[in-house]
Amino acid sequence: MSDRDIQAFRELVLGYYEEHSRDLPWRRTRDPYAILVSEVMLQQTQVPRVIPKYEAFLGAFPDVEVLASAELAEVLAAWSGLGYNRRAKSLKQAAETIVAEYGGRVPGTVEGLTALPGIGFATAAQILAFAFDVAVPFIETNIRSVYIHEFFGDAEGIPDSAILPLVEATLDHDDPRTWYYAIMDYGTHLKSTLPNPSRRSAHHTKQSRFEGSMRQVRGALLREITARPGQSVAKLADTTGFEADRVESALEALATEGFLIAEDGCYRIA
């Protein structure tokens, strides 16, 4: 890309952001812990669902020490409604690691962050940009949409390896926080007004149906056991409305993963 191309692209993105930036609660802070919470919540959940949960979660667990010392049942109760409960468990484990190994300070490096449970490279890069003003090139769904729409015409099957050099070339190293907020908002705009450009990515996958899935069974069981611990397989099948064999299979998996403890044929949160 020429310097002129880079400048034109930056002006397009930042011009949209200046007029249409979203006022989101996690954008009003530079607290690494609060940003860690928001980024984990946003991994697989849309912004409108995250906003009230984020604020309530920080009300219940205002700092990393409180989260680290909380019972898993409390964390899952606060997380309920966001789905993908592994994220809640990993977030609590991350808090425990931060307290035990980093003196309660969220690490400020890619290596330190990706060593935490549930934190991949893209999440680490976002935490670094938004909490520490550290510029690391990364790709997530909104960023992917922007570059595909602006630089790849009608091409199909575009790999991230073709997009990343463009991300690197256009990245604002002086103010990565504002730049990434801007490009994510522009990507959200594109996806709401056009056929989703990310569908032309080589990495695009359609999310599996939730209704009737094992994800639905697991989520329902965790909500029920959090509210009323000590139920048997038969009771849980009755209260959730799922078949006993699916309930038993889900309970065994949840126990293996460290979510549940079985005592005398009944289950409670670990």
MARVEX-830209 format. One record per residue (C-alpha): residue number from 0; x, y, z. Coordinates in Angstrom, 2 decimals. Layout:
MARVEX-830209
> NUM | X | Y | Z
...
end
This chain:
MARVEX-830209
> 0 | 0.00 | 0.00 | 0.00
> 1 | 1.16 | 3.53 | -0.73
> 2 | 1.24 | 6.20 | 1.95
> 3 | -1.68 | 7.85 | 0.15
> 4 | -3.72 | 4.64 | 0.28
> 5 | -3.02 | 4.25 | 3.99
> 6 | -3.95 | 7.86 | 4.71
> 7 | -7.20 | 7.60 | 2.71
> 8 | -8.19 | 4.43 | 4.53
> 9 | -7.46 | 5.91 | 7.94
> 10 | -9.47 | 9.02 | 7.12
> 11 | -12.42 | 6.87 | 6.03
> 12 | -12.41 | 4.80 | 9.23
> 13 | -11.72 | 7.64 | 11.65
> 14 | -14.23 | 9.88 | 9.87
> 15 | -16.96 | 7.31 | 10.43
> 16 | -15.90 | 6.91 | 14.07
> 17 | -15.96 | 10.65 | 14.70
> 18 | -19.60 | 10.77 | 13.62
> 19 | -20.89 | 7.40 | 14.84
> 20 | -18.71 | 6.07 | 17.69
> 21 | -20.48 | 3.81 | 20.18
> 22 | -20.52 | 4.86 | 23.83
> 23 | -19.81 | 1.55 | 25.54
> 24 | -19.09 | 1.23 | 29.28
> 25 | -15.76 | -0.56 | 28.87
> 26 | -14.56 | 2.28 | 26.64
> 27 | -14.79 | 4.67 | 29.58
> 28 | -12.03 | 2.95 | 31.52
> 29 | -8.40 | 1.97 | 31.16
> 30 | -8.53 | -0.43 | 34.11
> 31 | -6.90 | -3.62 | 32.78
> 32 | -9.12 | -5.83 | 34.95
> 33 | -12.36 | -4.23 | 33.71
> 34 | -11.15 | -4.47 | 30.12
> 35 | -10.15 | -8.12 | 30.65
> 36 | -13.70 | -8.85 | 31.85
> 37 | -15.27 | -7.06 | 28.89
> 38 | -13.07 | -8.75 | 26.30
> 39 | -13.79 | -12.23 | 27.65
> 40 | -17.53 | -11.46 | 27.64
> 41 | -17.34 | -10.15 | 24.08
> 42 | -15.55 | -13.23 | 22.72
> 43 | -18.77 | -14.97 | 21.70
> 44 | -21.60 | -12.64 | 22.74
> 45 | -23.07 | -9.57 | 21.06
> 46 | -22.60 | -6.11 | 22.57
> 47 | -26.24 | -5.44 | 23.62
> 48 | -26.29 | -8.61 | 25.75
> 49 | -22.89 | -7.88 | 27.27
> 50 | -23.57 | -4.33 | 28.48
> 51 | -25.88 | -5.10 | 31.44
> 52 | -23.95 | -8.25 | 32.36
> 53 | -20.62 | -6.39 | 32.32
> 54 | -21.87 | -3.71 | 34.67
> 55 | -23.52 | -6.21 | 37.02
> 56 | -20.44 | -8.46 | 37.00
> 57 | -18.13 | -5.62 | 37.98
> 58 | -20.60 | -4.64 | 40.67
> 59 | -20.33 | -8.14 | 42.13
> 60 | -16.59 | -8.59 | 41.50
> 61 | -15.07 | -5.08 | 41.41
> 62 | -11.45 | -6.17 | 41.27
> 63 | -9.33 | -9.17 | 40.46
> 64 | -8.86 | -10.17 | 44.12
> 65 | -12.61 | -10.36 | 44.72
> 66 | -13.12 | -12.48 | 41.61
> 67 | -10.24 | -14.77 | 42.50
> 68 | -11.65 | -15.46 | 45.97
> 69 | -15.27 | -15.90 | 44.85
> 70 | -17.01 | -19.26 | 44.70
> 71 | -17.47 | -20.65 | 41.19
> 72 | -21.21 | -20.85 | 41.82
> 73 | -21.30 | -17.08 | 42.42
> 74 | -19.40 | -16.41 | 39.21
> 75 | -21.65 | -18.68 | 37.15
> 76 | -24.73 | -17.03 | 38.62
> 77 | -23.44 | -13.59 | 37.61
> 78 | -22.51 | -14.93 | 34.17
> 79 | -25.89 | -16.59 | 33.53
> 80 | -27.42 | -15.42 | 30.27
> 81 | -24.14 | -14.87 | 28.42
> 82 | -23.66 | -18.50 | 27.38
> 83 | -20.41 | -20.43 | 26.86
> 84 | -19.91 | -20.88 | 30.60
> 85 | -16.35 | -22.10 | 30.09
> 86 | -15.48 | -18.43 | 29.71
> 87 | -16.73 | -17.67 | 33.23
> 88 | -14.72 | -20.52 | 34.71
> 89 | -11.61 | -19.51 | 32.76
> 90 | -12.03 | -15.87 | 33.81
> 91 | -12.11 | -16.86 | 37.47
> 92 | -9.05 | -19.08 | 36.97
> 93 | -7.31 | -16.19 | 35.20
> 94 | -8.04 | -13.96 | 38.20
> 95 | -6.58 | -16.59 | 40.52
> 96 | -3.41 | -16.74 | 38.38
> 97 | -3.11 | -12.94 | 38.28
> 98 | -3.33 | -12.76 | 42.07
> 99 | -0.97 | -15.68 | 42.68
> 100 | 1.66 | -14.97 | 40.02
> 101 | 1.38 | -11.27 | 39.15
> 102 | 0.61 | -9.65 | 42.48
> 103 | -2.92 | -8.78 | 41.38
> 104 | -1.81 | -6.83 | 38.29
> 105 | -3.06 | -7.90 | 34.87
> 106 | 0.04 | -8.68 | 32.78
> 107 | 0.87 | -6.20 | 30.03
> 108 | 2.49 | -8.50 | 27.47
> 109 | 1.17 | -10.92 | 24.86
> 110 | 3.10 | -13.74 | 26.53
> 111 | 1.72 | -12.98 | 29.99
> 112 | -1.86 | -12.60 | 28.81
> 113 | -1.98 | -15.68 | 26.57
> 114 | -0.63 | -17.74 | 29.48
> 115 | -3.89 | -17.00 | 31.32
> 116 | -6.78 | -19.47 | 30.96
> 117 | -9.21 | -18.55 | 28.20
> 118 | -7.08 | -15.77 | 26.68
> 119 | -6.07 | -16.26 | 23.06
> 120 | -3.89 | -14.02 | 20.93
> 121 | -6.66 | -11.74 | 19.63
> 122 | -8.11 | -11.18 | 23.11
> 123 | -4.63 | -10.45 | 24.45
> 124 | -3.98 | -7.94 | 21.66
> 125 | -7.25 | -6.14 | 22.43
> 126 | -6.46 | -5.93 | 26.14
> 127 | -3.03 | -4.52 | 25.29
> 128 | -4.50 | -1.89 | 22.96
> 129 | -7.38 | -0.81 | 25.18
> 130 | -5.70 | -0.97 | 28.60
> 131 | -2.02 | -0.36 | 27.83
> 132 | -1.95 | 1.51 | 24.46
> 133 | 0.26 | -1.23 | 23.02
> 134 | -0.16 | -1.77 | 19.27
> 135 | -0.29 | -5.43 | 18.23
> 136 | -1.73 | -6.43 | 14.83
> 137 | -4.63 | -8.86 | 15.16
> 138 | -7.81 | -9.90 | 13.37
> 139 | -11.29 | -10.38 | 14.74
> 140 | -14.66 | -10.48 | 13.01
> 141 | -15.29 | -6.74 | 12.62
> 142 | -11.72 | -6.01 | 11.56
> 143 | -11.90 | -8.86 | 9.06
> 144 | -15.12 | -7.42 | 7.61
> 145 | -13.58 | -3.98 | 7.06
> 146 | -10.50 | -5.18 | 5.20
> 147 | -12.42 | -7.64 | 3.04
> 148 | -14.94 | -4.95 | 2.07
> 149 | -12.37 | -2.22 | 1.37
> 150 | -9.54 | -4.17 | -0.24
> 151 | -10.73 | -7.45 | -1.76
> 152 | -13.57 | -6.51 | -4.12
> 153 | -15.76 | -9.53 | -4.82
> 154 | -13.10 | -12.12 | -3.99
> 155 | -14.12 | -15.24 | -2.05
> 156 | -12.22 | -17.48 | 0.33
> 157 | -9.91 | -14.74 | 1.59
> 158 | -7.45 | -16.07 | 4.21
> 159 | -6.41 | -14.07 | 7.25
> 160 | -2.83 | -14.37 | 6.01
> 161 | -3.80 | -11.99 | 3.18
> 162 | -5.50 | -9.55 | 5.56
> 163 | -2.88 | -9.34 | 8.30
> 164 | -0.28 | -7.41 | 6.23
> 165 | -2.94 | -4.75 | 5.61
> 166 | -3.73 | -4.57 | 9.32
> 167 | -0.02 | -4.12 | 10.03
> 168 | 0.40 | -1.45 | 7.34
> 169 | -2.53 | 0.67 | 8.51
> 170 | -2.20 | 0.24 | 12.29
> 171 | -1.86 | 3.48 | 14.26
> 172 | 1.02 | 2.75 | 16.61
> 173 | 0.60 | 6.10 | 18.38
> 174 | -3.03 | 5.52 | 19.37
> 175 | -4.01 | 1.88 | 18.84
> 176 | -6.87 | 2.18 | 21.33
> 177 | -8.78 | 4.74 | 19.26
> 178 | -7.84 | 3.08 | 15.97
> 179 | -9.15 | -0.34 | 16.94
> 180 | -12.34 | 1.12 | 18.43
> 181 | -12.85 | 3.02 | 15.18
> 182 | -12.28 | 0.09 | 12.87
> 183 | -14.51 | -2.19 | 14.96
> 184 | -17.34 | 0.35 | 14.85
> 185 | -16.93 | 0.72 | 11.09
> 186 | -17.01 | -3.07 | 10.77
> 187 | -20.21 | -3.24 | 12.82
> 188 | -21.70 | -0.63 | 10.50
> 189 | -20.76 | -2.61 | 7.39
> 190 | -22.23 | -5.83 | 8.77
> 191 | -25.51 | -4.08 | 9.61
> 192 | -25.91 | -2.40 | 6.20
> 193 | -24.40 | -4.95 | 3.76
> 194 | -24.28 | -8.70 | 3.38
> 195 | -21.70 | -9.62 | 6.02
> 196 | -18.30 | -9.25 | 4.30
> 197 | -16.84 | -11.86 | 6.66
> 198 | -18.84 | -14.53 | 4.84
> 199 | -16.23 | -14.22 | 2.08
> 200 | -13.48 | -15.17 | 4.52
> 201 | -11.80 | -18.54 | 4.18
> 202 | -12.33 | -18.91 | 7.93
> 203 | -16.06 | -18.17 | 8.03
> 204 | -18.15 | -20.83 | 9.74
> 205 | -21.87 | -20.80 | 10.43
> 206 | -22.70 | -21.10 | 14.11
> 207 | -24.44 | -24.35 | 14.96
> 208 | -28.09 | -24.31 | 15.98
> 209 | -28.50 | -23.63 | 19.71
> 210 | -32.02 | -24.97 | 20.20
> 211 | -31.79 | -28.60 | 21.22
> 212 | -27.98 | -28.59 | 21.22
> 213 | -25.77 | -29.95 | 23.99
> 214 | -24.78 | -26.34 | 24.67
> 215 | -28.39 | -25.65 | 25.59
> 216 | -28.51 | -28.71 | 27.85
> 217 | -25.27 | -27.76 | 29.63
> 218 | -26.37 | -24.17 | 30.14
> 219 | -29.74 | -25.20 | 31.54
> 220 | -28.12 | -27.67 | 33.93
> 221 | -25.61 | -25.14 | 35.24
> 222 | -28.37 | -22.58 | 35.83
> 223 | -30.52 | -25.14 | 37.64
> 224 | -27.70 | -26.51 | 39.81
> 225 | -26.48 | -23.00 | 40.64
> 226 | -29.97 | -22.09 | 41.84
> 227 | -30.82 | -25.43 | 43.47
> 228 | -27.76 | -27.61 | 44.16
> 229 | -27.95 | -31.24 | 45.17
> 230 | -30.33 | -32.62 | 42.51
> 231 | -30.11 | -36.07 | 40.99
> 232 | -30.01 | -36.92 | 37.28
> 233 | -33.68 | -37.83 | 37.31
> 234 | -34.67 | -34.62 | 39.09
> 235 | -32.57 | -32.50 | 36.76
> 236 | -34.10 | -34.18 | 33.72
> 237 | -37.52 | -33.35 | 35.12
> 238 | -36.74 | -29.73 | 35.99
> 239 | -34.94 | -28.92 | 32.72
> 240 | -37.16 | -30.95 | 30.42
> 241 | -34.30 | -32.77 | 28.66
> 242 | -33.96 | -36.52 | 28.19
> 243 | -32.27 | -38.31 | 31.10
> 244 | -29.50 | -39.81 | 28.95
> 245 | -28.54 | -36.38 | 27.55
> 246 | -28.65 | -34.88 | 31.04
> 247 | -26.43 | -37.65 | 32.41
> 248 | -23.94 | -37.25 | 29.54
> 249 | -23.79 | -33.48 | 30.04
> 250 | -23.38 | -33.82 | 33.80
> 251 | -20.50 | -36.26 | 33.40
> 252 | -18.76 | -33.88 | 30.99
> 253 | -19.31 | -30.89 | 33.29
> 254 | -17.91 | -32.83 | 36.22
> 255 | -14.86 | -33.89 | 34.18
> 256 | -14.27 | -30.25 | 33.20
> 257 | -14.35 | -29.14 | 36.83
> 258 | -17.71 | -27.36 | 36.84
> 259 | -19.54 | -29.87 | 39.05
> 260 | -18.97 | -32.26 | 41.92
> 261 | -21.05 | -35.42 | 42.26
> 262 | -21.95 | -36.54 | 45.77
> 263 | -24.18 | -39.57 | 46.38
> 264 | -25.64 | -39.30 | 42.90
> 265 | -26.43 | -35.58 | 43.22
> 266 | -24.61 | -32.59 | 41.77
> 267 | -23.39 | -29.22 | 43.00
> 268 | -21.10 | -26.53 | 41.58
> 269 | -17.43 | -27.29 | 42.23
end
